[in-house]
Amino acid sequence: RRHTRSLCDWSSDVCSSDLAWDGEFSTIVQLDGTSVLQIDRVQATLKSDQESIVVQILEPISLANQTSQIGQAPAPLSVKLIGDMGRIQRRAQLFAGLNPGVSVDGRCSLDLGGAIDAKHVEVSAIDWVAEPFQLTSGTTSLQESKMVGKFQGRFDSQDFARLQVDNLLVRADSFAIQAQDQAVDRNGTRKGQAAYRIDPSRMMASLMSDPNQPASSTPIRITGDVTGQMEWTLDPKNIQWHLVNQARELRASQPVLQRNPNQLVSTGGGNPGENVLWEEPQVVMTVDGSYRFADGELQLPQVLVQTEWLAYGGATQLQKQGDATVIQTRGSLTYDAAGVSQRIRAYTGGTFVAAGQKTQPLDITWVSAPNRKWTEALTAKSSIGWDSANFIGIDIGGAEIPLVIENGQFVSRAEIPVSQGVLRWSLDGDLASEPMVIRQGQQRVIENVAITRQMCQGWLKYVTPLLADVTSVQGNLSLDIDRAEIYPTDSIRQTVVGQLHVHGANVGPGPLADQILMLVNQIRNLRRGAGATDAGGQPTSWLQLPEQNIGFAVDRGRD
């Protein structure tokens, strides 16, 4: 019988006013008087301008008494659905009276295969294509141009607990995942495993936030290849898992929106239009964990992270304390100080070089709080050390520097005897600010330290050009910082203001010193009656610099 009816007669919230369905239904049945003994065949079709569903049952279904059904296999069932996932979800929510808290959108084509009899429905295979696909939760959504999925296994409407997933495969532009899962007993215990692959760059492009929310000043781009495997055991009380994650060629960078013509240090090789924040050729992470459903307690008794220059081992737990969520991590870091100095080169400009193998404790606590950024709820304690180091041309022996974060505020204080003098600093950073900033207050950071050739080849030549690239130098200096603001993710905004105090120096040959000495020799020769060009060979004398104070300022990357 053919029947046409507008679904909008049922609910204006479910469909638009122009959505009408055209339906066809045909069946062959065996009757005993007015009783249906068997359905031999069913074919049903519902179509609209944008959606369609076709159901086919091509083998008999017995509706007689239970004895006559013994030994009869369920009839094969096929369903083909084409439609808008958003509309389908809204109809399902209307009839079921449930709101899952997430919404899906996009056009979907689905083929379902299974079996049916008078008592139950089994699903053994599902193939679907969503193009495009969008999953939204709150203000965040995942958008993919295309998603393809396949399910092979067994779903029984009479026995949900015996769900069996022989193969679940989902592929999209930014990720792919394959999983298996099955029940192992009648107590609700299940075991499964999965493998996945993620393209971080495409995943970040797929994840979108509410455009009405404030965005960071400059977006961070992450590239690389991430793969992983996971095994789990699930029962009615908790879930336990073992996860191994591998990442290769990870790279975090930001586009350079404004090139600083006075920038003295390159912050990364490769593309001149980007600022490289971090690079890792390989990272391996292993996590063993459990989650208890009754109280939401999360335990990670073993978390291991391994890179070329760092290894971390520790444990983490998450607990509910009233309305607050508390996360605590305790562990230790073993690292190569040379690797640390290389990784932070983008922020130090190569002015810090260290060596030595160190192991340091790491304690992190995070307590959720309403109306606060996650960084504002962060507290961490650790330290960084080395066997030997060189900072802005100053040789430093072994040291241990405490690092503290209190409610999102970074603090580091140090005072180290070096090169006949003292090196000290007092750093404060606001991790919650946009962009993040680290400040050095007014302080004498270098006191009576010996001047070295390395200083003259680096930062000192920009403050005192006379000392640029000299071959020999003797003397001492001090450095007062009046104000310094360092932006790790925005090199254009660096600001440093202070005073350099040179406590007298003897300067050997160098480009500018040579020219001055040459000029002095020429004037001296003229006064003696010798030719102006008779300079007596290359200058070998030393310039003597009296004590002097030199002010300097770099404001937003410009001196």
C-alpha positions in Angstrom: 0.0 0.0 0.0 1.3 3.5 -0.9 1.0 6.2 1.7 2.2 9.8 1.8 2.2 12.1 4.9 4.1 15.1 6.2 6.1 14.4 9.3 5.7 18.0 10.2 2.2 17.1 11.4 4.0 15.3 14.3 6.5 17.9 15.4 7.6 21.3 14.0 10.9 20.9 16.0 11.8 17.7 14.1 11.6 18.8 10.5 11.1 21.7 8.3 7.7 22.5 6.7 8.8 21.3 3.3 9.9 17.8 4.5 7.3 15.2 3.3 7.8 11.5 3.1 6.7 9.1 0.3 6.4 5.5 1.6 6.1 2.1 0.0 5.5 -1.1 1.9 5.1 -4.6 0.5 5.0 -8.0 2.2 4.1 -11.6 1.7 2.6 -13.5 4.7 1.0 -16.8 5.4 -2.3 -16.7 7.3 -4.3 -19.1 9.4 -7.6 -17.5 9.4 -6.9 -14.1 10.8 -3.6 -15.1 12.4 -0.3 -14.5 10.8 1.8 -17.7 10.8 4.8 -16.5 8.8 6.2 -13.5 7.1 7.9 -14.6 3.9 9.2 -11.3 2.6 9.2 -7.6 3.6 10.3 -4.5 1.6 9.7 -1.0 3.0 10.9 2.3 1.5 10.5 5.8 2.9 11.8 8.8 0.8 11.9 12.5 1.0 13.7 15.1 -1.1 16.8 14.7 1.1 16.5 11.4 2.9 15.6 7.8 2.3 15.5 4.5 4.1 15.1 1.0 2.6 14.4 -2.1 4.7 14.5 -5.6 3.2 13.8 -9.1 4.7 14.0 -11.6 1.9 13.6 -14.9 3.9 10.8 -16.2 6.1 10.1 -15.2 9.7 8.0 -17.6 11.7 5.4 -16.1 14.0 3.9 -19.4 15.1 4.4 -21.0 18.5 7.9 -21.4 20.0 8.1 -25.1 19.3 7.7 -24.6 15.5 10.6 -22.1 15.6 13.2 -24.5 16.9 16.0 -25.0 14.4 14.8 -22.1 12.2 17.6 -19.5 11.6 16.8 -15.8 11.8 16.0 -14.1 8.4 18.7 -11.9 6.8 18.0 -8.2 7.3 19.4 -5.3 5.3 18.8 -1.6 5.9 20.1 1.3 3.7 19.8 4.8 5.1 20.7 8.1 3.4 20.1 11.3 5.3 21.1 14.2 7.4 22.6 13.1 10.8 21.4 16.2 12.5 17.8 15.6 11.6 18.0 11.9 12.5 19.5 12.7 15.9 16.8 15.3 16.7 14.0 12.8 15.8 15.7 10.1 17.9 16.0 12.5 20.9 12.3 13.4 20.5 11.1 9.8 20.6 13.6 8.6 23.2 13.4 11.6 25.4 17.2 11.7 25.9 19.8 14.4 25.3 23.4 12.9 25.0 25.0 16.4 25.3 26.7 16.1 21.9 25.3 16.7 18.5 26.3 15.3 15.1 25.8 16.9 11.7 26.5 16.0 8.1 25.1 13.8 5.3 25.4 10.1 6.0 25.1 7.0 3.9 24.7 3.8 5.9 24.4 0.1 5.0 23.4 -2.3 7.8 23.4 -6.1 7.6 22.0 -8.5 10.1 19.3 -10.9 11.0 15.8 -10.8 12.5 13.2 -13.2 13.9 10.1 -12.8 16.1 12.1 -12.3 19.3 15.2 -10.3 18.4 17.3 -8.4 15.9 21.0 -9.0 15.3 23.4 -6.6 13.6 26.5 -8.1 12.1 27.9 -5.4 9.8 27.6 -1.7 9.3 29.3 0.4 6.7 28.9 4.2 6.7 30.2 7.3 5.0 29.6 10.8 6.4 30.5 13.7 4.1 31.0 16.1 5.8 31.0 15.1 9.5 30.7 17.4 12.5 30.6 16.5 16.2 29.9 19.3 18.6 30.1 19.4 22.4 29.6 22.7 24.2 31.7 25.3 22.4 34.1 22.8 20.7 33.4 20.9 17.5 35.3 18.3 15.4 34.9 18.9 11.7 36.0 16.5 9.0 35.4 16.7 5.3 34.8 13.0 5.2 34.5 10.1 7.6 34.3 6.4 6.7 33.4 3.7 9.1 33.0 -0.1 9.2 31.7 -2.4 11.9 31.9 -6.2 11.9 30.7 -8.2 14.9 27.5 -9.0 16.7 24.9 -6.9 18.4 21.9 -8.7 19.8 18.8 -6.7 21.0 18.2 -9.5 23.5 21.7 -9.5 25.0 23.4 -6.1 25.0 26.2 -7.4 27.3 27.3 -9.9 24.7 28.2 -7.2 22.2 31.1 -8.4 20.1 33.3 -6.1 18.0 35.4 -8.2 15.6 36.5 -5.1 13.7 35.7 -1.5 14.1 37.4 0.8 11.6 37.0 4.6 11.4 39.0 6.8 9.1 38.9 10.6 8.6 41.2 13.3 7.4 43.0 13.8 10.7 42.9 10.3 12.3 42.2 6.6 11.9 41.3 4.0 14.5 40.8 0.3 14.5 39.5 -1.7 17.4 38.3 -5.1 18.7 36.3 -5.8 21.8 34.3 -8.7 23.3 32.8 -10.0 26.5 34.8 -12.7 28.3 32.3 -13.8 30.9 28.7 -13.4 32.0 29.6 -10.9 34.8 30.0 -8.0 32.3 33.8 -8.2 31.9 35.1 -7.2 28.5 38.5 -7.1 26.9 39.6 -5.1 23.9 42.4 -3.5 22.0 42.8 -0.6 19.6 45.4 1.0 17.3 45.2 4.6 16.1 47.0 7.2 14.0 46.7 11.0 14.3 47.9 13.8 12.2 48.3 16.7 14.7 48.2 19.4 12.2 45.0 18.2 10.6 43.5 17.4 14.0 44.1 21.0 15.2 42.5 22.3 12.0 39.5 20.0 12.5 39.0 21.1 16.2 37.2 24.4 16.2 36.2 26.6 19.2 33.3 29.0 19.6 34.2 32.1 17.4 32.7 34.3 20.1 35.4 33.2 22.6 38.7 35.2 22.6 41.4 33.5 20.6 45.2 33.5 21.4 47.2 36.3 19.8 49.1 33.9 17.4 47.9 30.3 16.7 50.3 27.5 17.4 50.8 24.9 14.7 51.8 21.3 15.6 53.0 18.9 12.9 54.2 15.3 13.1 52.9 11.7 13.1 51.3 10.1 16.2 50.5 6.4 16.5 49.5 4.3 19.4 48.1 1.0 20.7 45.8 0.4 23.7 44.5 -2.7 25.5 41.8 -2.6 28.1 39.7 -4.6 30.5 36.2 -3.3 31.4 33.9 -4.5 34.1 30.8 -3.0 35.9 33.0 -1.3 38.5 36.0 0.1 36.6 38.1 0.1 33.5 41.9 -0.6 33.3 44.2 0.0 30.4 47.7 -0.1 29.0 48.6 2.6 26.4 51.7 3.0 24.3 51.9 6.2 22.2 54.7 7.1 19.7 55.2 10.4 18.1 57.7 11.2 15.4 59.0 14.5 14.0 56.9 16.6 16.3 57.2 20.3 15.7 55.4 23.3 17.3 55.7 26.6 15.6 53.9 30.0 15.2 53.7 32.1 12.1 55.8 35.3 12.2 53.2 38.0 11.6 55.8 40.8 11.8 59.4 40.4 11.1 61.7 42.3 13.5 64.5 43.9 11.4 66.6 44.4 14.5 66.3 40.8 15.7 69.7 39.6 16.7 69.1 35.9 17.0 67.2 33.5 14.7 64.6 31.6 16.6 64.5 28.6 14.2 65.8 27.3 10.9 63.8 26.3 7.9 60.8 28.5 7.0 61.7 32.2 7.7 57.9 32.9 8.1 57.6 30.8 11.3 59.0 30.8 14.8 59.9 27.3 15.9 58.8 26.8 19.6 59.8 23.1 20.0 61.0 20.1 18.0 61.2 16.4 19.0 62.4 13.7 16.5 60.8 11.0 18.6 58.6 10.7 21.8 57.5 7.4 23.3 54.8 7.5 26.1 53.5 4.5 28.1 50.5 4.9 30.5 48.9 2.3 32.7 45.7 3.4 34.3 42.4 2.7 35.9 39.1 4.6 36.3 36.5 3.8 39.0 32.9 4.5 37.9 31.4 4.9 41.4 33.4 8.0 42.5 35.2 9.0 39.3 38.7 8.3 40.7 41.4 8.1 38.1 44.7 6.3 38.9 47.8 6.3 36.6 50.3 4.2 38.6 52.8 4.3 35.8 53.5 7.1 33.3 56.7 6.8 31.3 57.9 9.4 28.7 61.1 8.9 26.7 62.8 11.3 24.2 66.3 11.6 22.9 67.3 13.8 25.8 64.7 13.2 28.6 63.1 10.4 30.5 60.2 10.8 32.9 58.7 8.3 35.3 55.9 8.9 37.7 52.3 8.4 38.9 49.2 10.5 38.6 45.8 10.4 40.3 42.6 12.4 39.9 40.0 12.6 42.7 36.8 14.5 43.4 36.9 16.6 46.6 33.5 18.1 47.0 32.9 20.3 43.9 36.5 20.5 43.1 38.7 18.1 40.9 42.2 17.5 42.2 45.0 16.1 40.0 48.3 15.2 41.6 51.5 14.0 39.9 54.7 12.7 41.5 57.7 11.6 39.5 61.2 12.3 38.5 63.0 13.6 35.4 66.3 12.4 34.1 67.7 14.6 31.4 70.8 15.6 29.4 71.6 19.2 30.2 73.0 19.7 26.7 69.7 18.6 25.2 67.8 21.0 27.4 70.0 24.0 26.3 69.5 22.9 22.7 65.7 22.7 23.1 65.4 26.2 24.6 67.8 27.8 22.1 64.8 29.5 20.5 64.2 31.4 23.7 67.8 32.0 24.8 69.3 32.7 21.4 72.1 30.3 22.1 73.3 32.4 25.1 72.9 29.3 27.4 74.9 26.1 26.9 75.0 23.3 29.6 76.4 19.8 30.0 75.8 16.9 32.4 73.2 14.2 33.2 70.8 15.1 35.9 67.8 13.5 37.7 65.3 15.9 39.4 62.0 15.4 41.3 58.8 16.8 39.7 55.6 17.5 41.8 52.5 18.9 40.1 49.1 19.7 41.7 46.1 21.1 39.9 42.8 22.0 41.6 39.8 23.1 39.6 38.2 26.4 40.5 35.2 28.2 38.9 35.9 31.2 36.6 39.6 30.5 36.5 41.9 29.4 33.6 43.5 26.0 34.0 46.9 27.6 34.2 45.8 29.7 37.2 45.0 26.5 39.1 48.4 25.0 38.5 51.1 24.4 41.1 54.4 22.7 40.4 57.8 22.3 42.0 61.1 21.0 40.4 64.6 22.2 39.7 67.1 22.2 36.8 70.8 21.6 37.2 74.0 20.9 35.3 77.6 19.9 35.8 78.9 22.9 33.8 77.3 25.7 31.8 78.0 28.9 30.0 75.5 31.8 30.1 76.1 34.9 27.9 79.8 34.1 27.9 80.1 33.4 31.6 81.5 30.0 32.6 79.4 28.5 35.4 80.2 25.4 37.4 77.7 22.8 38.7 74.4 24.3 40.0 70.9 23.4 41.0 68.2 26.0 40.3 64.8 25.6 41.9 61.7 26.1 39.6 58.3 26.9 41.2 54.8 27.5 39.8 52.2 28.8 42.3 48.7 29.2 41.0 49.9 29.8 37.5 52.8 32.2 38.6 56.3 31.0 37.6 59.1 31.9 40.1 62.9 31.2 39.8 65.5 32.7 42.1 69.3 32.1 41.9 72.6 33.5 43.0 75.7 31.7 41.7 79.4 32.5 42.1 81.0 32.7 38.7 84.2 34.1 37.0 85.4 36.2 39.9 81.9 37.6 40.5 78.3 36.7 41.0 75.4 35.8 38.6 71.9 36.2 40.0 68.3 36.5 38.8 64.8 36.8 40.1 62.3 35.7 37.4 58.5 35.9 37.7 56.2 34.6 34.9 52.4 34.7 34.4 51.5 31.4 32.6 47.8 32.5 32.3 48.5 35.7 30.4 48.0 36.0 26.6 50.7 35.8 25.5 52.7 34.2 28.3 55.3 36.6 29.8 58.4 36.1 32.1 59.7 39.2 33.9 63.0 40.1 35.6 62.6 42.9 38.1 65.2 45.6 38.9 68.3 43.9 40.1 72.1 43.6 39.5 72.1 40.3 37.6 75.9 40.3 36.9 78.3 41.7 39.5 82.1 42.2 38.9 82.3 39.3 36.4 85.4 38.9 34.2 84.9 40.0 30.6 85.5 37.2 28.1 86.0 37.0 24.3 82.8 35.1 24.1 80.9 38.0 25.5 82.6 40.3 23.0 81.6 38.0 20.1 78.0 37.9 21.4 75.7 40.3 23.3 78.4 42.7 24.5 79.3 43.9 21.1 75.8 45.3 20.6 76.1 47.3 23.9 79.8 48.3 23.5 80.8 48.2 19.9 84.4 48.9 20.8 84.6 45.4 22.3 83.2 43.7 19.2 85.1 40.6 18.2 88.3 41.6 20.0 91.0 38.9 20.2 92.0 39.7 23.8 90.4 41.5 26.7 91.0 41.9 30.3 88.6 43.6 32.7 85.4 43.2 34.7 81.8 44.3 34.3 78.5 44.5 36.1 75.0 44.5 34.6 71.9 46.1 36.1 68.5 45.2 34.8 65.9 47.9 35.3 63.1 46.0 33.5 62.9 42.9 31.3 59.9 41.2 29.8 60.4 38.0 27.8 57.6 36.5 25.7 58.5 32.9 24.9 55.9 32.7 22.1 56.3 36.2 20.7 59.9 37.2 20.0 58.8 40.6 18.6 57.7 41.8 22.1 60.9 41.2 24.0 61.8 44.2 26.2 65.1 44.7 28.2 66.2 48.0 29.8 69.3 48.4 32.0 72.8 49.7 32.6 76.2 48.1 31.8 79.1 49.0 34.1 82.6 48.4 32.7 85.0 48.5 35.6 88.0 49.3 33.4 89.4 47.1 30.6 92.4 46.5 28.5 91.3 45.7 24.9 93.5 43.9 22.4 93.2 43.9 18.6 89.7 43.9 17.2 87.9 45.5 14.1 87.0 48.8 15.8 89.9 48.8 18.2 92.3 48.3 15.3 90.9 51.3 13.4 91.2 53.5 16.5 94.8 52.4 17.1 95.6 52.8 13.4 94.3 56.4 13.5 96.2 57.1 16.7 99.4 55.8 15.2 98.9 57.9 12.0 98.4 61.1 14.1 101.4 60.2 16.2 103.5 59.7 13.0 102.4 63.0 11.5 103.4 64.8 14.7 106.8 63.1 14.5 107.2 64.1 10.8 106.7 60.6 9.4 104.3 59.8 6.6 100.7 59.4 7.5 100.7 55.9 5.9 103.7 54.8 7.9 101.8 53.1 10.6 104.6 50.8 11.6 102.6 47.6 10.7 99.6 46.2 12.4 98.7 47.7 15.8 99.8 45.6 18.7 99.1 48.0 21.5 96.1 47.6 23.9 93.4 50.1 24.4 92.7 51.0 28.0 89.1 51.7 28.7 88.4 53.7 31.9 85.4 52.8 34.1 82.2 53.7 32.3 78.4 53.2 32.5 76.5 52.5 29.4 72.7 52.5 29.2 70.8 50.3 26.8 67.2 49.5 26.0 65.5 47.0 23.7 61.7 47.9 23.6 59.4 45.4 21.8 62.4 43.9 20.0 63.9 47.2 18.9 67.0 48.8 20.4 
